[in-house]
């Protein structure tokens, strides 16, 4: 089933990014992350957040959280109650909010994507309930904070604004879906500005689940490598402030980039496996370009979903090659999951952010670890740092159950 998408029209407002925040294993802010993605740095290390002694895989891309959070309207008690995912979200949102120059408003929508949400709260509740069933200490807090909307409500309170909240939990496409939905709200006149993004934290329950599926690489994550053997997990958050170009110009705001297209498709093929020929992935890229009013040959960079699993990468390689057609050998492709792991619900939002960084900085983010390229890859695969001025980029996010999403971005020019 295809999501309804607007056709390009001069009557529809242009949607620009004026604030951006990012937290990954490579850094706690936008600038640090950009410097590290630019050179293909990796953030993997032995897991310290929970016991992995019984797991096949021992490494992940953990974030080094700061000892204190940015100043907000949350009380000290409320801050102490935050789980790890909420802290990641708050850090990214704080940076985006400061950079945007916005002031609080009564009708400022929030659209967020997540897969795990408050999973750490749920697993901590379960652990205490099964090991110390007569102890109720902190259990009521875990119940209330476990609800999917709690972290977005906390975000609203932290910055003092009110508005509708939308939470999208659509597997690994969640972050891209959230940004695409926020874009649609502005394009269709339902809002003039939106706070959007994605977030997820590492948890033992999710890590053990992926490990039990044998989806995790026991060696290293090598997207599109002929010998790839699985994905790696990470954690993080990215938050963007979107607004109409007219609104940004009226207040002389710096434009970091522009979101120009969005496509989303469900292949309805299998619970975990993508459709082998990548038909839905091809459709999502095609729809995104159609809604942007651009041709495949105008897009110079593809941030691939590129998990490093055998089935995902082969299907995506087929989709990209078919989408690019005779220009396939000219389009640059890389997977930044080789640097920070798969961030699940945060992945799509972080990768939209990486495309903004690349467009703004004039560089291509290299893929770390890939040595022997799969012959199915007909495109230019980026494994080394490279400077390149780009006009457009597209990012793919494909999730379990067949959720496919693509977002097209255009380079900003500072003050448009």
C-alpha positions as a LaTeX table, in Angstrom:
\begin{tabular}{lrrr}
\hline
Residue & $x$ (\AA) & $y$ (\AA) & $z$ (\AA) \\
\hline
Unk1 & 0.00 & 0.00 & 0.00 \\
Unk2 & 1.41 & 3.40 & $-1.01$ \\
Unk3 & 1.20 & 6.37 & 1.32 \\
Unk4 & $-0.59$ & 9.32 & $-0.35$ \\
Unk5 & 2.01 & 11.85 & $-1.47$ \\
Unk6 & 1.60 & 15.37 & $-2.78$ \\
Unk7 & 2.73 & 16.08 & $-6.33$ \\
Unk8 & 5.23 & 18.90 & $-6.86$ \\
Unk9 & 3.50 & 22.25 & $-6.98$ \\
Unk10 & 4.67 & 25.84 & $-6.74$ \\
Unk11 & 1.72 & 26.44 & $-4.41$ \\
Unk12 & 3.11 & 24.15 & $-1.74$ \\
Unk13 & 5.61 & 25.63 & 0.72 \\
Unk14 & 9.25 & 24.61 & 0.71 \\
Unk15 & 10.37 & 22.88 & 3.90 \\
Unk16 & 13.79 & 23.75 & 5.32 \\
Unk17 & 15.87 & 22.68 & 8.31 \\
Unk18 & 16.98 & 25.49 & 10.60 \\
Unk19 & 18.04 & 23.53 & 13.67 \\
Unk20 & 19.69 & 20.15 & 14.09 \\
Unk21 & 20.99 & 18.09 & 16.98 \\
Unk22 & 22.64 & 14.67 & 16.95 \\
Unk23 & 23.90 & 12.20 & 19.53 \\
Unk24 & 25.68 & 8.97 & 18.54 \\
Unk25 & 28.67 & 6.93 & 19.66 \\
Unk26 & 30.76 & 9.35 & 17.58 \\
Unk27 & 29.76 & 12.45 & 19.52 \\
Unk28 & 27.24 & 14.36 & 21.59 \\
Unk29 & 26.69 & 17.22 & 19.16 \\
Unk30 & 26.28 & 17.98 & 15.48 \\
Unk31 & 29.79 & 19.36 & 14.87 \\
Unk32 & 31.62 & 16.43 & 16.49 \\
Unk33 & 29.52 & 13.88 & 14.64 \\
Unk34 & 30.10 & 15.63 & 11.30 \\
Unk35 & 33.87 & 15.65 & 11.81 \\
Unk36 & 33.87 & 11.92 & 12.60 \\
Unk37 & 31.46 & 10.79 & 9.86 \\
Unk38 & 33.49 & 12.77 & 7.33 \\
Unk39 & 36.53 & 10.54 & 7.91 \\
Unk40 & 34.70 & 7.25 & 8.51 \\
Unk41 & 35.50 & 6.88 & 12.20 \\
Unk42 & 33.83 & 3.99 & 14.05 \\
Unk43 & 32.32 & 3.94 & 17.53 \\
Unk44 & 32.16 & 0.25 & 18.47 \\
Unk45 & 33.45 & $-1.16$ & 21.75 \\
Unk46 & 32.65 & $-3.92$ & 24.27 \\
Unk47 & 29.19 & $-3.50$ & 25.77 \\
Unk48 & 29.24 & $-2.08$ & 29.31 \\
Unk49 & 25.56 & $-1.23$ & 29.83 \\
Unk50 & 24.45 & $-4.79$ & 30.59 \\
Unk51 & 25.75 & $-8.32$ & 30.85 \\
Unk52 & 26.55 & $-9.89$ & 27.46 \\
Unk53 & 28.49 & $-12.89$ & 28.76 \\
Unk54 & 25.83 & $-15.28$ & 27.44 \\
Unk55 & 25.53 & $-13.58$ & 24.03 \\
Unk56 & 27.31 & $-14.50$ & 20.81 \\
Unk57 & 28.20 & $-10.86$ & 20.19 \\
Unk58 & 29.87 & $-8.59$ & 22.75 \\
Unk59 & 30.22 & $-5.23$ & 20.97 \\
Unk60 & 27.96 & $-2.28$ & 20.18 \\
Unk61 & 28.20 & 1.46 & 19.58 \\
Unk62 & 27.45 & 2.90 & 23.02 \\
Unk63 & 27.07 & 6.62 & 23.70 \\
Unk64 & 29.09 & 8.21 & 26.49 \\
Unk65 & 26.34 & 10.24 & 28.14 \\
Unk66 & 27.46 & 13.43 & 29.91 \\
Unk67 & 27.26 & 13.68 & 33.69 \\
Unk68 & 24.69 & 16.48 & 33.43 \\
Unk69 & 22.00 & 17.42 & 30.93 \\
Unk70 & 21.43 & 20.85 & 29.34 \\
Unk71 & 19.37 & 23.27 & 31.39 \\
Unk72 & 15.64 & 22.93 & 30.73 \\
Unk73 & 12.38 & 23.46 & 32.59 \\
Unk74 & 12.54 & 19.96 & 34.06 \\
Unk75 & 13.06 & 19.72 & 37.80 \\
Unk76 & 16.01 & 17.85 & 39.29 \\
Unk77 & 13.63 & 15.06 & 40.34 \\
Unk78 & 12.20 & 14.78 & 36.82 \\
Unk79 & 15.69 & 14.59 & 35.38 \\
Unk80 & 16.62 & 11.77 & 37.75 \\
Unk81 & 13.65 & 9.76 & 36.50 \\
Unk82 & 14.67 & 9.95 & 32.85 \\
Unk83 & 15.69 & 6.72 & 31.20 \\
Unk84 & 18.61 & 6.45 & 28.79 \\
Unk85 & 16.53 & 6.96 & 25.65 \\
Unk86 & 14.91 & 10.11 & 27.06 \\
Unk87 & 18.35 & 11.54 & 27.83 \\
Unk88 & 19.54 & 10.89 & 24.27 \\
Unk89 & 16.42 & 12.58 & 22.92 \\
Unk90 & 16.76 & 15.55 & 25.26 \\
Unk91 & 20.40 & 16.11 & 24.32 \\
Unk92 & 19.68 & 16.13 & 20.60 \\
Unk93 & 16.55 & 18.26 & 20.98 \\
Unk94 & 18.34 & 20.81 & 23.12 \\
Unk95 & 20.97 & 21.38 & 20.44 \\
Unk96 & 18.36 & 21.63 & 17.67 \\
Unk97 & 16.18 & 23.97 & 19.71 \\
Unk98 & 19.03 & 26.35 & 20.53 \\
Unk99 & 20.23 & 26.38 & 16.93 \\
Unk100 & 16.77 & 27.04 & 15.51 \\
Unk101 & 16.32 & 30.28 & 17.43 \\
Unk102 & 12.67 & 29.41 & 17.95 \\
Unk103 & 10.55 & 30.46 & 20.91 \\
Unk104 & 7.90 & 28.20 & 22.54 \\
Unk105 & 4.46 & 28.10 & 20.94 \\
Unk106 & 1.07 & 26.67 & 21.89 \\
Unk107 & 0.64 & 24.72 & 18.68 \\
Unk108 & 4.09 & 23.34 & 17.88 \\
Unk109 & 3.74 & 19.73 & 16.68 \\
Unk110 & 6.21 & 17.04 & 17.70 \\
Unk111 & 6.68 & 14.02 & 15.42 \\
Unk112 & 9.10 & 11.37 & 16.68 \\
Unk113 & 10.11 & 7.91 & 15.55 \\
Unk114 & 11.26 & 5.15 & 17.88 \\
Unk115 & 11.35 & 1.36 & 17.96 \\
Unk116 & 12.40 & 0.53 & 21.52 \\
Unk117 & 11.01 & 3.65 & 23.17 \\
Unk118 & 11.23 & 3.21 & 26.93 \\
Unk119 & 12.31 & $-0.43$ & 26.71 \\
Unk120 & 14.85 & $-0.03$ & 29.52 \\
Unk121 & 12.00 & 0.93 & 31.85 \\
Unk122 & 10.08 & $-2.18$ & 30.86 \\
Unk123 & 13.00 & $-4.53$ & 31.30 \\
Unk124 & 13.90 & $-2.98$ & 34.68 \\
Unk125 & 10.29 & $-3.44$ & 35.82 \\
Unk126 & 10.39 & $-7.08$ & 34.71 \\
Unk127 & 13.72 & $-7.76$ & 36.41 \\
Unk128 & 12.55 & $-6.37$ & 39.72 \\
Unk129 & 9.13 & $-8.03$ & 39.50 \\
Unk130 & 10.71 & $-11.46$ & 38.93 \\
Unk131 & 13.63 & $-11.22$ & 41.35 \\
Unk132 & 12.09 & $-9.10$ & 44.14 \\
Unk133 & 8.32 & $-9.34$ & 43.68 \\
Unk134 & 7.52 & $-7.86$ & 47.08 \\
Unk135 & 9.51 & $-4.69$ & 46.45 \\
Unk136 & 7.56 & $-1.93$ & 44.73 \\
Unk137 & 10.27 & 0.75 & 44.91 \\
Unk138 & 10.34 & 2.76 & 41.63 \\
Unk139 & 7.91 & 0.35 & 39.94 \\
Unk140 & 5.06 & 2.90 & 39.56 \\
Unk141 & 7.47 & 5.33 & 37.90 \\
Unk142 & 8.59 & 2.63 & 35.49 \\
Unk143 & 4.99 & 1.89 & 34.56 \\
Unk144 & 4.15 & 5.52 & 33.77 \\
Unk145 & 7.46 & 6.23 & 32.00 \\
Unk146 & 7.16 & 3.05 & 29.91 \\
Unk147 & 4.26 & 4.52 & 27.91 \\
Unk148 & 5.28 & 5.42 & 24.38 \\
Unk149 & 4.28 & 9.06 & 24.61 \\
Unk150 & 6.05 & 9.77 & 27.91 \\
Unk151 & 9.39 & 10.80 & 26.38 \\
Unk152 & 7.71 & 13.21 & 23.95 \\
Unk153 & 5.67 & 14.68 & 26.82 \\
Unk154 & 8.88 & 15.13 & 28.76 \\
Unk155 & 10.39 & 16.88 & 25.76 \\
Unk156 & 7.42 & 19.26 & 25.58 \\
Unk157 & 7.70 & 20.10 & 29.24 \\
Unk158 & 11.47 & 20.54 & 29.06 \\
Unk159 & 11.17 & 23.36 & 26.51 \\
Unk160 & 7.82 & 24.78 & 27.53 \\
Unk161 & 5.76 & 24.32 & 24.40 \\
Unk162 & 2.39 & 22.75 & 23.71 \\
Unk163 & 1.16 & 21.01 & 20.60 \\
Unk164 & 0.07 & 17.70 & 19.12 \\
Unk165 & 2.39 & 14.73 & 19.58 \\
Unk166 & 2.76 & 11.93 & 17.03 \\
Unk167 & 4.83 & 8.84 & 17.79 \\
Unk168 & 5.72 & 6.57 & 14.84 \\
Unk169 & 6.88 & 3.05 & 15.65 \\
Unk170 & 7.37 & 1.44 & 12.25 \\
Unk171 & 10.43 & $-0.72$ & 12.84 \\
Unk172 & 13.68 & 0.62 & 11.38 \\
Unk173 & 11.88 & 3.09 & 9.12 \\
Unk174 & 10.46 & 4.97 & 12.13 \\
Unk175 & 12.87 & 7.92 & 12.13 \\
Unk176 & 12.55 & 8.49 & 8.38 \\
Unk177 & 8.76 & 8.11 & 8.59 \\
Unk178 & 8.66 & 10.70 & 11.38 \\
Unk179 & 10.60 & 13.26 & 9.34 \\
Unk180 & 8.55 & 12.44 & 6.25 \\
Unk181 & 5.31 & 12.94 & 8.18 \\
Unk182 & 6.56 & 16.23 & 9.62 \\
Unk183 & 7.46 & 17.34 & 6.08 \\
Unk184 & 3.95 & 16.40 & 4.91 \\
Unk185 & 2.34 & 18.45 & 7.71 \\
Unk186 & 4.15 & 21.57 & 6.57 \\
Unk187 & 3.79 & 20.91 & 2.83 \\
Unk188 & 0.04 & 20.46 & 3.19 \\
Unk189 & $-0.49$ & 23.56 & 5.32 \\
Unk190 & $-1.19$ & 21.86 & 8.65 \\
Unk191 & 1.76 & 23.54 & 10.39 \\
Unk192 & 4.39 & 26.17 & 9.66 \\
Unk193 & 7.03 & 24.51 & 11.86 \\
Unk194 & 7.53 & 21.08 & 13.44 \\
Unk195 & 10.02 & 19.44 & 15.80 \\
Unk196 & 10.86 & 15.98 & 14.48 \\
Unk197 & 13.41 & 13.18 & 14.66 \\
Unk198 & 14.09 & 9.75 & 16.07 \\
Unk199 & 15.71 & 8.12 & 19.08 \\
Unk200 & 16.51 & 4.73 & 20.59 \\
Unk201 & 18.79 & 3.47 & 23.35 \\
Unk202 & 20.55 & 0.14 & 23.71 \\
Unk203 & 18.79 & $-2.29$ & 26.00 \\
Unk204 & 19.55 & $-5.84$ & 27.02 \\
Unk205 & 16.20 & $-7.13$ & 25.83 \\
Unk206 & 16.62 & $-5.76$ & 22.29 \\
Unk207 & 20.29 & $-6.72$ & 22.07 \\
Unk208 & 19.59 & $-10.29$ & 23.19 \\
Unk209 & 16.66 & $-10.50$ & 20.76 \\
Unk210 & 18.75 & $-9.54$ & 17.74 \\
Unk211 & 21.52 & $-11.85$ & 18.90 \\
Unk212 & 19.10 & $-14.77$ & 19.25 \\
Unk213 & 17.95 & $-14.15$ & 15.67 \\
Unk214 & 21.64 & $-14.42$ & 14.71 \\
Unk215 & 21.23 & $-11.08$ & 12.95 \\
Unk216 & 24.25 & $-9.55$ & 14.69 \\
Unk217 & 27.69 & $-9.84$ & 13.13 \\
Unk218 & 30.09 & $-11.94$ & 15.23 \\
Unk219 & 32.96 & $-10.15$ & 13.45 \\
Unk220 & 32.48 & $-6.59$ & 12.16 \\
Unk221 & 29.63 & $-4.87$ & 10.34 \\
Unk222 & 30.62 & $-4.77$ & 6.63 \\
Unk223 & 27.75 & $-3.34$ & 4.54 \\
Unk224 & 27.68 & $-4.55$ & 0.92 \\
Unk225 & 30.80 & $-6.64$ & 1.45 \\
Unk226 & 30.79 & $-10.01$ & $-0.31$ \\
Unk227 & 31.61 & $-11.66$ & 3.04 \\
Unk228 & 29.19 & $-9.67$ & 5.22 \\
Unk229 & 27.69 & $-11.62$ & 8.10 \\
Unk230 & 25.30 & $-9.37$ & 10.02 \\
Unk231 & 24.52 & $-6.01$ & 11.50 \\
Unk232 & 25.80 & $-4.20$ & 14.58 \\
Unk233 & 23.67 & $-2.30$ & 17.07 \\
Unk234 & 24.11 & 1.23 & 18.33 \\
Unk235 & 22.10 & 3.96 & 20.01 \\
Unk236 & 21.47 & 7.63 & 19.49 \\
Unk237 & 19.10 & 10.41 & 18.52 \\
Unk238 & 18.68 & 13.12 & 15.93 \\
Unk239 & 16.23 & 16.01 & 16.13 \\
Unk240 & 15.48 & 18.57 & 13.42 \\
Unk241 & 13.43 & 21.75 & 13.45 \\
Unk242 & 11.52 & 22.09 & 10.18 \\
Unk243 & 9.76 & 25.21 & 8.96 \\
Unk244 & 8.59 & 26.82 & 5.78 \\
Unk245 & 11.21 & 28.68 & 3.78 \\
Unk246 & 9.02 & 31.77 & 4.02 \\
Unk247 & 9.00 & 31.54 & 7.81 \\
Unk248 & 12.78 & 31.07 & 7.90 \\
Unk249 & 13.40 & 34.00 & 5.57 \\
Unk250 & 11.14 & 36.28 & 7.58 \\
Unk251 & 13.39 & 35.87 & 10.60 \\
Unk252 & 16.65 & 35.71 & 8.59 \\
Unk253 & 17.42 & 32.18 & 9.79 \\
Unk254 & 20.32 & 30.11 & 8.47 \\
Unk255 & 19.05 & 27.23 & 6.34 \\
Unk256 & 20.98 & 24.00 & 6.93 \\
Unk257 & 19.27 & 22.19 & 4.09 \\
Unk258 & 15.92 & 21.45 & 2.54 \\
Unk259 & 13.71 & 18.36 & 2.59 \\
Unk260 & 12.19 & 18.09 & $-0.85$ \\
Unk261 & 10.73 & 14.59 & $-1.15$ \\
Unk262 & 9.46 & 11.57 & 0.76 \\
Unk263 & 8.30 & 8.12 & $-0.26$ \\
Unk264 & 7.05 & 5.22 & 1.84 \\
Unk265 & 5.96 & 1.70 & 0.84 \\
Unk266 & 5.22 & $-1.61$ & 2.56 \\
Unk267 & 6.32 & $-4.71$ & 0.68 \\
Unk268 & 4.17 & $-7.09$ & 2.81 \\
Unk269 & 6.63 & $-9.86$ & 2.03 \\
Unk270 & 8.04 & $-11.38$ & 5.24 \\
Unk271 & 8.36 & $-10.64$ & 8.95 \\
Unk272 & 12.12 & $-10.03$ & 8.78 \\
Unk273 & 13.30 & $-10.58$ & 5.19 \\
Unk274 & 13.05 & $-7.96$ & 2.45 \\
Unk275 & 11.52 & $-8.78$ & $-0.91$ \\
Unk276 & 14.57 & $-10.25$ & $-2.75$ \\
Unk277 & 14.42 & $-8.05$ & $-5.85$ \\
Unk278 & 14.04 & $-4.91$ & $-3.74$ \\
Unk279 & 10.80 & $-3.88$ & $-5.43$ \\
Unk280 & 9.44 & $-1.93$ & $-2.47$ \\
Unk281 & 12.81 & $-0.24$ & $-1.89$ \\
Unk282 & 12.80 & 0.79 & $-5.55$ \\
Unk283 & 9.25 & 2.11 & $-5.18$ \\
Unk284 & 10.07 & 4.18 & $-2.09$ \\
Unk285 & 13.06 & 5.79 & $-3.82$ \\
Unk286 & 11.00 & 6.43 & $-6.95$ \\
Unk287 & 8.12 & 7.96 & $-4.99$ \\
Unk288 & 10.49 & 10.16 & $-3.01$ \\
Unk289 & 12.05 & 11.49 & $-6.21$ \\
Unk290 & 8.65 & 11.98 & $-7.81$ \\
Unk291 & 7.39 & 14.01 & $-4.86$ \\
Unk292 & 10.62 & 16.05 & $-4.96$ \\
Unk293 & 10.32 & 16.66 & $-8.69$ \\
Unk294 & 13.85 & 15.41 & $-9.33$ \\
Unk295 & 15.30 & 12.63 & $-11.47$ \\
Unk296 & 17.57 & 9.88 & $-10.16$ \\
Unk297 & 20.52 & 11.23 & $-12.15$ \\
Unk298 & 20.26 & 14.54 & $-10.25$ \\
Unk299 & 21.00 & 12.81 & $-6.96$ \\
Unk300 & 24.69 & 12.49 & $-6.27$ \\
Unk301 & 24.66 & 10.51 & $-3.02$ \\
Unk302 & 22.63 & 7.66 & $-1.53$ \\
Unk303 & 22.87 & 6.98 & 2.18 \\
Unk304 & 21.93 & 3.31 & 2.01 \\
Unk305 & 20.04 & 1.42 & 4.68 \\
Unk306 & 23.01 & $-0.93$ & 4.36 \\
Unk307 & 22.74 & $-3.06$ & 7.48 \\
Unk308 & 25.44 & $-5.57$ & 6.57 \\
Unk309 & 23.06 & $-8.53$ & 6.52 \\
Unk310 & 23.19 & $-10.79$ & 3.45 \\
Unk311 & 19.53 & $-10.42$ & 2.46 \\
Unk312 & 19.06 & $-6.69$ & 3.10 \\
Unk313 & 22.12 & $-5.54$ & 1.21 \\
Unk314 & 21.51 & $-7.69$ & $-1.86$ \\
Unk315 & 17.90 & $-6.47$ & $-2.14$ \\
Unk316 & 18.92 & $-2.85$ & $-1.65$ \\
Unk317 & 21.77 & $-3.14$ & $-4.16$ \\
Unk318 & 19.27 & $-4.39$ & $-6.75$ \\
Unk319 & 16.87 & $-1.55$ & $-5.91$ \\
Unk320 & 19.50 & 1.19 & $-6.13$ \\
Unk321 & 20.88 & $-0.14$ & $-9.41$ \\
Unk322 & 17.42 & $-0.35$ & $-10.94$ \\
Unk323 & 16.44 & 3.10 & $-9.61$ \\
Unk324 & 19.62 & 4.76 & $-10.94$ \\
Unk325 & 19.40 & 2.92 & $-14.27$ \\
Unk326 & 22.12 & 3.85 & $-16.77$ \\
Unk327 & 23.53 & 6.35 & $-14.27$ \\
Unk328 & 24.15 & 3.71 & $-11.57$ \\
Unk329 & 27.93 & 3.79 & $-11.95$ \\
Unk330 & 27.93 & 7.55 & $-11.30$ \\
Unk331 & 25.94 & 7.66 & $-8.07$ \\
Unk332 & 27.92 & 7.51 & $-4.81$ \\
Unk333 & 26.59 & 5.12 & $-2.14$ \\
Unk334 & 27.70 & 4.42 & 1.41 \\
Unk335 & 26.34 & 3.01 & 4.65 \\
Unk336 & 27.09 & 4.91 & 7.85 \\
Unk337 & 25.84 & 2.01 & 9.97 \\
Unk338 & 29.40 & 0.71 & 9.64 \\
Unk339 & 30.41 & 3.63 & 11.86 \\
Unk340 & 27.67 & 3.79 & 14.50 \\
Unk341 & 25.70 & 0.57 & 14.10 \\
Unk342 & 22.00 & 0.20 & 13.44 \\
Unk343 & 20.12 & 2.69 & 15.62 \\
Unk344 & 16.72 & 1.09 & 14.94 \\
Unk345 & 14.06 & 3.80 & 15.39 \\
Unk346 & 16.72 & 6.52 & 15.41 \\
Unk347 & 18.51 & 5.27 & 12.27 \\
Unk348 & 16.42 & 7.08 & 9.67 \\
Unk349 & 16.55 & 10.41 & 11.51 \\
Unk350 & 20.30 & 10.21 & 12.12 \\
Unk351 & 20.91 & 9.30 & 8.48 \\
Unk352 & 18.81 & 12.24 & 7.28 \\
Unk353 & 21.09 & 14.32 & 9.49 \\
Unk354 & 24.22 & 12.77 & 7.97 \\
Unk355 & 22.95 & 13.66 & 4.49 \\
Unk356 & 22.45 & 17.26 & 5.65 \\
Unk357 & 26.01 & 17.27 & 6.98 \\
Unk358 & 27.40 & 15.91 & 3.71 \\
Unk359 & 25.44 & 18.37 & 1.58 \\
Unk360 & 26.40 & 21.32 & 3.77 \\
Unk361 & 30.05 & 20.31 & 4.12 \\
Unk362 & 30.69 & 19.09 & 0.58 \\
Unk363 & 31.88 & 15.57 & 1.40 \\
Unk364 & 30.85 & 11.93 & 1.12 \\
Unk365 & 30.72 & 9.82 & 4.30 \\
Unk366 & 32.80 & 6.66 & 3.73 \\
Unk367 & 31.79 & 3.14 & 4.72 \\
Unk368 & 34.16 & 1.64 & 7.28 \\
Unk369 & 35.17 & $-2.02$ & 7.12 \\
Unk370 & 33.97 & $-3.02$ & 3.65 \\
Unk371 & 36.89 & $-4.54$ & 1.71 \\
Unk372 & 35.49 & $-6.84$ & $-1.00$ \\
Unk373 & 32.48 & $-5.25$ & $-2.67$ \\
Unk374 & 29.56 & $-7.51$ & $-3.53$ \\
Unk375 & 29.43 & $-7.91$ & $-7.34$ \\
Unk376 & 25.73 & $-6.99$ & $-7.21$ \\
Unk377 & 26.72 & $-3.38$ & $-6.50$ \\
Unk378 & 26.71 & $-1.54$ & $-9.82$ \\
Unk379 & 27.17 & 1.84 & $-8.16$ \\
Unk380 & 30.18 & 3.81 & $-6.90$ \\
Unk381 & 30.68 & 2.56 & $-3.33$ \\
Unk382 & 32.44 & 5.02 & $-1.04$ \\
Unk383 & 35.03 & 3.50 & 1.32 \\
Unk384 & 37.43 & 6.44 & 1.66 \\
Unk385 & 36.90 & 10.08 & 2.67 \\
Unk386 & 36.05 & 12.15 & $-0.38$ \\
Unk387 & 35.26 & 15.81 & $-0.97$ \\
Unk388 & 32.35 & 16.40 & $-3.34$ \\
Unk389 & 29.86 & 19.20 & $-3.82$ \\
Unk390 & 26.36 & 17.76 & $-4.04$ \\
Unk391 & 23.00 & 19.28 & $-4.92$ \\
Unk392 & 20.79 & 16.39 & $-3.77$ \\
Unk393 & 21.03 & 13.29 & $-1.61$ \\
Unk394 & 18.60 & 10.50 & $-0.76$ \\
Unk395 & 18.55 & 8.30 & 2.33 \\
Unk396 & 16.90 & 4.88 & 2.65 \\
Unk397 & 15.39 & 3.25 & 5.73 \\
Unk398 & 13.97 & $-0.26$ & 5.51 \\
Unk399 & 12.47 & $-2.09$ & 8.46 \\
Unk400 & 11.22 & $-5.49$ & 9.58 \\
Unk401 & 7.80 & $-6.32$ & 8.18 \\
Unk402 & 8.52 & $-4.56$ & 4.90 \\
Unk403 & 8.46 & $-0.90$ & 5.98 \\
Unk404 & 10.39 & 1.10 & 3.38 \\
Unk405 & 11.00 & 4.86 & 3.46 \\
Unk406 & 13.19 & 7.26 & 1.48 \\
Unk407 & 13.83 & 10.97 & 2.01 \\
Unk408 & 15.30 & 13.36 & $-0.58$ \\
Unk409 & 17.31 & 16.35 & 0.61 \\
Unk410 & 18.67 & 19.42 & $-1.14$ \\
Unk411 & 21.71 & 21.46 & $-0.22$ \\
Unk412 & 20.93 & 24.70 & 1.61 \\
Unk413 & 22.64 & 27.97 & 0.87 \\
Unk414 & 22.87 & 29.56 & 4.29 \\
Unk415 & 20.43 & 32.46 & 4.13 \\
Unk416 & 18.10 & 31.49 & 1.31 \\
\hline
\end{tabular}
